[in-house]
Amino acid sequence: MDNPTLPADDPFQSARESNGVLETTFQGRPVPMILRHKDLRAAAADIATFSNNAPFRVPIPSEEDVRSVRQLPIETDPPEHGDYRKLVEPFFRRPKEPEMAAKVRSLVTELLDAACARDAIEAVREFALPLQSRALCYLLNVPETEADEWISWGIHVFRDGDDGSKKGEKLEDYIHRQFDRAEREPGGDFFSTLARAEFRGRRLNREELVGFANLTFAGGRDTIIQTVASVLGYLGGHPGAFEKLRANPGMIQTAAEEFFRFVSPLTHIGRVCPHGADVGGVRVEPGERVSLCWASANRDASVFESPEELRLDRRPNPHVAFGSGIHNCLGAMHSRVLTRELLGQLCGRVASLEILEAVPHIEREADYERRVGYSKLVLRMTARKSEQL
């Protein structure tokens, strides 16, 4: 059964193959999109021409209306970027620790068993969202009860059902409460560690602290949720692929990387051209932005054979779903651990996935529409019999 709700289409193919750039606008401003894998990686490495030192303007659309602080470390350039990044890297290496891996394993087991015990489950909000939120508690070393409030924020921390500025205020209020608590009662959690951290011989100020936490909550939320939902939707719609993966557990790592490439949950990210630039023959004025389009680069046929196919055993797979260069995603290891654990336990604990209802999530912009996961995905999960485990 083909599943039309995954982003199997490629809205950037024509422009990528013709001149490698899609001229478009976001929020009324021109933003040419760099589409080819080679061009994108070159631009990501050219910090002087394509800068991240652009508060609120690295995400596309820009986020002046939903937050009040620069996100750290992503909205900085070297050398500040490296010094900021070192402060939080130890937390984002925690998925390698046996204790955290065991917690993630138990969490996935609990959620899958609960889903199999029900007649049906809405996989986006009742499975993927709790998985992302509760696993983030382990990453940040905070009580798992904190996830209850995070789950209430919805799929996107700014733009899911509520006015973005109001949701941004809720997030920043929450972050301030956590840093107030960390200053009164310091511990071993993410907030306490940052509150004690020093940047170039001084303590971080409150704006910097909030900037780190803002990115932590916003940066890897809907991307992980839509990846998890897409894994469930694809295996539900392709039982043959599910059985192939079950019969070849050594394929789980390559399968996870292929899901990241194929889904590409973050379509693109922005860079500002301080001195202007020429992008594939398109003039970018000083101070204007370009888009590094990860989703297009991950479908570049000069790099990926039959890129429109999801191949569980694709190798090599030089995808850029987590970015490229020094600004690559801090949460990549966390996302990989979650996805691999989910795939492994789906094969071990779930006999079948049946799609009962699927509503695609559509990203609509001025010059393209792109399917990215699901707005709603209702599944029936059937547990494997004990003798099969």
TIGU-942886 format. One record per atom (N, C-alpha, C): residue in one letter; x, y, z. Coordinates in steps of 0.2 Angstrom, whole numbers, plus 2048, in hexadecimal, padded with zeros to 3 digits. Layout:
aXYZ ...
//
This chain:
m8047FA800 m800800800 m804806800 d80380A7FB d8078117FB d804816800 n808819803 n80681E808 n807825806 p802829803 p80382F800 p804835805 t80483380B t805839810 t80C83A812 l811836810 l817838811 l81A83D80C p81F84180D p821846808 p825843802 a82283E7FF a82583B7F9 a82683F7F3 d8228457F3 d82384A7EE d82984E7EF d82B8527EA d8318567EB d83085C7E7 p82D8617EB p82B8687E8 p83186C7E5 f83786A7E7 f83D86E7E5 f84186B7DF q83E8657DC q8428617D7 q8438657D1 s83E8687CE s83F86C7C8 s8448727C8 a8438767CE a84887B7CF a84F8797D0 r8508737D4 r8568707D6 r85A86E7CF e85686B7CB e8598687C5 e85B86D7C0 s8578737C0 s8588787BB s85E87D7BC n85D8807C2 n8638857C4 n8658847CB g8628807CF g86487F7D6 g8618847DB v85D8897D9 v85B88E7DD v85388F7DC l84F88F7E1 l8488917E1 l8488987E4 e84689D7DF e8458A47E2 e83E8A47E5 t83D8A67EB t8378A67EE t8378AC7F4 t8328AD7F7 t8318B27FC t82F8AF803 f8318B1808 f82E8B080F f82D8B6813 q8278B7815 q8258BD819 q8268C3815 g8258C280E g8268C880A g82D8CA808 r8328C680A r8388C8808 r83B8C2803 p8408C47FF p8428BF7FA p8478BA7FE v8478B47FD v84B8AF800 v84C8A97FB p8528AA7F7 p8538A47F2 p85589E7F6 m8538987F4 m8548927F7 m85988E7F3 i85F88C7F7 i8648897F4 i8628817F4 l86287E7EF l85E8777EE l8638717ED r8698727EA r86D86D7E9 r87286B7EF h8738657F0 h8778627F5 h87E8657F6 k8818657F0 k8888687F0 k88886F7F1 d8838737EE d88387A7EF d88187C7F7 l87D8787F9 l87A879800 l880878805 r884873804 r889871809 r88F877808 a890879802 a89587E802 a892885805 a88C886804 a88988C808 a88A88C80F a888886812 a888885819 a88F88681C a894884818 a89B88581A a89E88C81A d89A890816 d89D897814 d89989C819 i89C89C81F i8998A0824 i8998A8823 a89F8AA81F a8A08B181E a89A8B3819 t8988AF814 t8938B1810 t88C8B0812 f88B8AA816 f8858A8818 f8858A781F s8838AD823 s8848AD82A s87E8AB82E n8808A8834 n87B8A6839 n87A8AC83E n87E8B183E n87E8B6843 n8788BB841 a8728B8842 a86B8BB840 a8668BA845 p8658BD84B p8608BB850 p8598BB84C f8568B684E f84F8B584C f84E8B3844 r8538B3840 r8538B3839 r8568AC836 v8588A883B v85B8A2838 v85589D836 p85089C83B p84A899838 p84689C833 i84389882E i83F89B829 i83889882A p83389C82B p8328A382C p8368A5832 s8388AC832 s83C8AE838 s8378AF83E e83A8B0844 e8378AF84A e8378B584F e8378BB84C e8378C1850 e8308C1854 d82B8BE851 d8248BF854 d8238BA85A v8278B585B v8268B085F v82B8AF865 r8318B2864 r8368B286A r8398B886A s83C8B9870 s8408C0872 s8478BF872 v84A8B9871 v8518B8872 v8548B586C r85B8B686B r85F8B2866 r85F8AB868 q85E8A6864 q85F89F866 q86789E865 l86989A86B l87089886B l87189186B p87688E868 p87B892864 p87A89385D i87489185A i873891853 i874898850 e87189D853 e8718A4850 e8778A8852 t87D8A5851 t8848A8852 t8888A584D d88E8A884C d8938A6847 d8998A584B p89E8A1849 p8A58A084C p8A88A784D p8AC8A8852 p8AE8A3857 p8A98A285D e8A48A785D e89F8A6863 e89B8A0863 h89989E85D h89589885C h89889285F g89F89185E g8A288B861 g8A388B869 d8A489186B d8A4892873 d89D891876 y898893873 y891892875 y89088B875 r89188886F r88F88186E r89287C873 k89987D875 k89C87987A k898879881 l89587E882 l89187E889 l88C879889 v889877884 v883873884 v88486C881 e88A86B87D e88B86587A e88B85F87F p88D85F885 p88D859889 p88685788A f88185B88B f87A85988B f878855885 f87A85787F f877854879 f87B84E877 r88084D87B r88484687B r88184187F r87C843884 r87983E889 r876838886 p87383887F p87083287D p87582C87C k87B82E87C k88082887C k881825883 e87E828888 e87F82588F e87A81F890 p87D81A893 p879814894 p872815898 e87381989D e86D81B8A1 e86781E89D m869823898 m864826894 m86182288F a86681E88C a864819887 a85E81488A a860812890 a85B80D893 a854811895 k854817896 k84E81B897 k84A81C891 v84E81D88B v84A81E885 v847817883 r84B812884 r84980B882 r84280A886 s84280B88D s83C80A891 s83680E88E l83881488D l83281988A l82F816884 v83381487F v831812879 v82C80B87A t82F80787E t82B801880 t824803883 e824807888 e81E80988B e81980C886 l81B810882 l81781487D l81480F878 l81980A875 l816805871 l811800874 d8137FE87A d80E7F987D d8077FD87E a808803880 a801807881 a7FD80787B a801809875 a7FE80A86F a7FB80386D c7FE7FE86E c7FC7F786B c7F67F5870 a7F57F7876 a7EF7F687A a7E97F9878 r7E97FE874 r7E4802872 r7E180086B d7DB80286A d7D8800863 d7DB80485E a7DD80B860 a7E080F85B a7E481585F i7E981885B i7EC81D85F i7EE823859 e7ED82985B e7EF82E857 e7F6830858 a7FA82E853 a80282D854 a805833855 v803839852 v80783F853 v80684285A r80084385C r800846863 r800841869 e7FE83B868 e7FE83686D e80483186D f808831868 f80E82D869 f814831867 a815835862 a81B838860 a81C83E865 l817842866 l81884886B l81A845872 p817841875 p81983E87B p82083B87B l822838876 l828835875 l82E83A875 q82D83F871 q831845870 q832849877 s82C84A87A s82D84E880 s83084A886 r82E844887 r83084188D r83883F88C a83A83D886 a84183C884 a845842885 l842848884 l84684E885 l84784F88D c84384D891 c84484D898 c84A84989A y84B844897 y851840898 y858843896 l857846890 l85D84A88D l85F850892 l85A854894 l85B859898 l85C8588A0 n85B8518A1 n85C84F8A8 n8578538AD v8518538AB v84C8578AF v8468518B1 p8428528B6 p83D84D8B7 p83884C8B1 e8368468B0 e8328448AB e82B8488AB t82984A8B1 t82384E8B1 t8238548AE e8298578AC e82985D8A8 e82685C8A1 a82685689F a823855898 a81C857898 d81885689D d81185889D d81085F89A e81486489C e81386A89A e81586B893 w81B868891 w81D86888A w819865885 i815860887 i81085D883 i80B861881 s809865887 s80386A886 s80586F881 w80B87087F w80D87687A w80B873873 g80A86D872 g80886B86B g80E869867 i80D868860 i81286585C i81886A85B h816870859 h81B876858 h81B87A85E v82087C861 v821880867 v81E887866 f81E889860 f81B89085E f81589085B r81588C855 r80F88C851 r80B886850 d808884856 d80387F855 d7FD880859 g7F8883856 g7F1884858 g7F088B85C d7F588E85E d7F5894862 d7F989A85F d7F78A0861 d7FB8A585E d8028A4860 g8078A585B g80E8A485C g8118A8861 s80F8AE862 s8128B2867 s8108B086E k80A8AE86F k8088AC875 k80B8A5877 k80C8A1872 k81089B874 k81789C875 g81A8A1872 g8218A3873 g8218A687A e81C8AA87C e81D8AC883 e81C8A7888 k8188A2887 k81789C88C k81E89988C l821897887 l828894887 l82D89888B e82D89E88A e8328A288D e8318A3894 d82A8A3896 d8288A489D d82B89D8A1 y82989789D y82B8918A0 y8338918A1 i83789389C i83E89389C i8418978A2 h83E89D8A3 h8408A28A8 h83E89E8AF r83989B8B0 r8378978B6 r83D8928B7 q83F88E8B2 q8448898B3 q84A88C8B5 f84C8928B2 f8538958B4 f8528988BB d84D89A8BD d84C89D8C4 d84C8978C9 r8498918C7 r84A88C8CC r8518898CC a8558898C6 a85B8878C6 a86088B8CA e85F8918CA e8638968CF e8628958D6 r85B8938D8 r85A8928DF r85C88B8E1 e85B8868DD e85C87F8DF e86087C8D9 p86687D8D8 p86A87A8D3 p86A8738D3 g86B8708CE g86B8688CD g8708668C7 g86E8618C5 g87285E8BF g86F85E8B8 d8698628B8 d8658638B2 d8688688AD f8658688A7 f86786D8A2 f8678748A4 f8628768A8 f86187D8AA f86687F8AF s86787B8B4 s86C87C8B9 s87387C8B6 t8758788B2 t87B8788AF t87D87E8AB l8788808A7 l8798878A3 l87988D8A8 a87588D8AD a8758928B2 a87C8938B6 r88088D8B6 r88788E8B9 r88C88F8B3 a88A88E8AD a88F88E8A8 a8928958A7 e8988958A4 e89C89B8A3 e89E89C89B f89D8A1899 f89F8A3892 f8A48A8892 r8AA8A6890 r8B08AB88F r8B18AE896 g8B18AB89B g8B38AD8A2 g8AD8B18A5 r8A78B08A3 r8A18B38A7 r89B8AF8A7 r8978B08AB r8918AC8AB r88C8AE8A5 l8888A98A3 l8838AB89E l87E8B08A1 n87C8B589D n8778B989F n8708B589E r86B8B88A1 r8648B58A0 r8628B4899 e8638B9895 e8618B988E e8658B388A e86B8B288C e86F8AD889 e86C8A688B l86A8A6891 l86789F894 l86189E891 v85D8A3890 v8568A288D v8578A0885 g85C8A3882 g85E8A187B g86089A87A f86489787F f86589087E f85F88C87F a85B88D884 a855889886 a85088A880 n84F89087D n84A891878 n84C88C872 l85288C870 l85488786B l85388086C t85487E873 t854877875 t84D875874 f848879876 f841877876 f83E87886F a84087D86B a83D87E864 a84187A85F g84787985F g84B87685A g84A86F858 g84886B85D g84786485B g84186185D r83C86585C r83586285F r831860859 d82E864855 d82A86184F d82E85D84A t83585E84A t83985A845 t839853848 i83A85284E i83A84B851 i833848850 i82E84C852 i827849852 i82584784B q82784B846 q82584983F q82984383D t82F84383F t83383D83D t830837840 v82F837846 v82C831849 v82582F846 a821834845 a81A833842 a81B83083B s820832837 s821830830 s824829830 v828827835 v82A820836 v82481B837 l82081D83B l81A81983C l815819836 g81481F833 g81081F82D g81381B827 y81A81B826 y81D818821 y81C810822 l81E80E828 l81E807829 l817804829 g81280882B g80B80682B g808806824 g80B80A81F g80980A818 g80D805814 h812802817 h8177FE813 h8197F8817 p8147F3818 p8157ED81C p81B7E9819 g81C7E9813 g8227E6810 g8297E8813 a8297EF813 a82F7F2816 a8307F181D f82A7F1821 f82A7EF828 f82D7E8829 e82B7E3825 e82D7DC826 e8357DC824 k8377DF81F k83E7DF81D k8427E2822 l8407E7826 l8447EA82B l8447E5831 r83E7E2832 r83E7DD838 r8437D7837 a8437D5830 a8477D082F a84F7D282E n8507D882E n8577DA82E n8597E0833 p8597DE839 p85A7E383F p8607E783E g8657E483A g86B7E8839 g86A7EE834 m8647EF831 m8637F482D m8607FA831 i85F7FA837 i85B7FF83B i85F80583A q86580583B q86980C83A q86980F834 t86980B82E t86980E828 t861810826 a85D80D829 a85680F828 a85481582C a857816832 a85681D835 a859822831 e85F82282F e86282782B e85E828824 e85B823821 e85782481B e85082881D f84D826823 f84782A825 f849832826 f84F833829 f85183A82A f85183D823 r85583A81E r85583D817 r84F83E814 f84B839814 f845839810 f83F83D813 v83F83D81A v83A84281D v83C84981D s84384A81E s84685181F s841856822 p83F855829 p83A85882C p83B86082D l84186282C l84386982C l84486B825 t84086E821 t84186F81A t847873819 h84887981D h84E87D81B h84F881821 i855885821 i85788A826 i85A890822 g85A896826 g85C89C822 g86389E824 r8668A1820 r86D8A5821 r86C8AC81E v86F8B0822 v86F8B7820 v8768B981C c8758BD817 c87B8BF813 c87D8C6815 p8828C7819 p8848CD81B p8868D2816 h88A8CF811 h88C8D380C h8898D2805 g8838CE805 g8808CD7FF g8848C77FC a8818C47F7 a8838BE7F3 a8808BD7ED d8838B87E9 d8808B67E3 d87F8AE7E4 v8788AC7E3 v8768A67E5 v8738A37DE g87789F7DA g87589C7D4 g8728A17CF g8758A77CF g8738AC7CB g86E8B17CE v86C8B07D4 v8678B47D7 v86B8B87DC r8698BF7DC r86D8C47E0 r8698C47E7 v86D8C37EC v86B8C47F3 v86E8CB7F5 e86A8CF7F7 e86C8D67FA e86F8D5801 p8738DA803 p8768D9809 p8718D980F g8718D5813 g86C8D5819 g8678D0817 e8668CE811 e8608C9810 e8628C2811 r85D8BE810 r85F8B7812 r85F8B280C v8628AC80D v8618A6808 v85E8A180D s85C89C809 s85989680C s85E89080B l86088C810 l86488680E l85E88080F c85C87E809 c857879809 c85987280A w85986F810 w85B868811 w85686380D a85086580D a84B86080A a84D85F803 s84F8647FF s8508647F8 s8578607F8 a85C8627FB a86385F7FB a8628577FC n85E855800 n85D84E802 n85984A7FC r85784E7F7 r85484A7F1 r85884C7EB d85E84E7EC d86384F7E6 d8658497E3 a8638487DD a8648417D9 a86B8417D7 s86F8467D8 s8778457D6 s87A8427DC v8778427E2 v87A83F7E8 v8768397EA f8708397EA f86C8337EC f86882F7E6 e86A8297E5 e8678257E0 e85F8247E1 s85B8267DC s8548257DD s8528297E4 p85382F7E4 p8528327EB p84A8327ED e8468317E8 e83F8317EA e83D82B7ED e8418267EE e8408207F1 e8428207F8 l83F81D7FD l84181C803 l844815804 r84B814804 r84E80E804 r85180D80B l84F80880E l851807815 l858805816 d85B802810 d862800811 d86780580D r86480B80C r868810808 r86F81180B r874810807 r87B812809 r87F813803 p883818803 p88481D808 p87E822808 n87E82680D n87882A80E n87A831811 p87D83580D p88083C810 p87B841810 h87583F814 h870844814 h87184A819 v86E850818 v86F85681C v869857820 a865852822 a85F853826 a86185782D f86785682F f869859835 f86D85F834 g86D86282E g87186882C g87886682A s87C86A829 s883869826 s88886E829 g88E86C82B g89387182D g892872834 i895878837 i89687983E i88F87A842 h88A87C83E h88487D841 h87F877841 n882871840 n87E86B83F n87A86A846 c875866845 c87086684B c873863851 l873866857 l87586485D l87185D85F g86B85D85D g86785785F g86785185B a86B851856 a86C84C851 a86C845855 m87184485A m87283E85D m86C83C861 h868840864 h86283F867 h85D83C863 s85C84085D s85783D858 s859837855 r85F835854 r86182F852 r860829857 v86182A85D v860825862 v858824863 l854829863 l84D828863 l84A82485D t84D826857 t84A823851 t84C81B850 r85381A852 r855813852 r85280F857 e85081285D e84D80E862 e84680C860 l84381185D l83C81085B l83B80B855 l84080B851 l84080684B l8417FF84E g8467FF852 g8487F8855 g8427F5859 q83E7F985D q8397F6861 q8337F585D l8327F9858 l82C7F8853 l82D7F1850 c8337EF84E c8347E984B c8337E3850 g8357E5857 g8357DF85C g82E7DF85F r82A7E4860 r8247E4864 r81E7E4860 v81E7E785A v8187E8856 v8187E4850 a8127E0850 a8117DC84A a80F7E0844 s80A7E5845 s8087E883F s8067EF841 l8067F483C l8037FB83D l7FE7FC837 e7F87FD839 e7F37FF834 e7F1806834 i7F180982F i7EF81082E i7E881182E l7E5814833 l7DD815833 l7DB81C830 e7E0821831 e7DE82882E e7E582B82E a7E682F828 a7ED833828 a7EB839824 v7ED83F828 v7EC845825 v7F3848825 p7F584A81F p7FC84C81E p7FD853821 h803855823 h80485C825 h80885F81F i80586581D i807868817 i80A86F819 e81086F817 e814876818 e81387A812 r80F87F813 r80D88480D r81188A80D e81488C808 e818892807 e816895800 a81989B7FF a81789F7F9 a81889B7F3 d81D8977F2 d81F8947EC d82088C7EC y81E8897F1 y81E8827F2 y8198807F7 e8178797F7 e8148767FC e81886F7FD r81886D803 r81C867805 r81986380A r81885D809 r81585980F r81B857813 v81A85881A v81F85681F v81B853824 g81B84C824 g818848829 g810849829 y80E84982F y806849830 y80484E835 s7FE850833 s7FA854838 s7F684F83D k7F484983A k7F184483E k7F283E83B l7F483983F l7F583283D l7F282D842 v7ED82A840 v7E9825844 v7EB81E842 l7EE81A847 l7F1814846 l7EE80E84A r7EE808848 r7EC80384C r7F37FF84C m7F67FE852 m7FC7FA853 m7FA7F3856 t7FC7EE854 t7FB7E7856 t8027E4859 a8027E285F a8087E0862 a8097D985F r8107D785F r8127D185D r8107CC863 k80F7C6861 k80D7C1866 k8147BF86A s8137BD870 s8187BB874 s81D7B7871 e81B7B286E e8207AD86B e8247B0865 q8227B6863 q8267B985D q82B7BE860 l82B7BF866 l82F7C4869 l8367C186B 
//
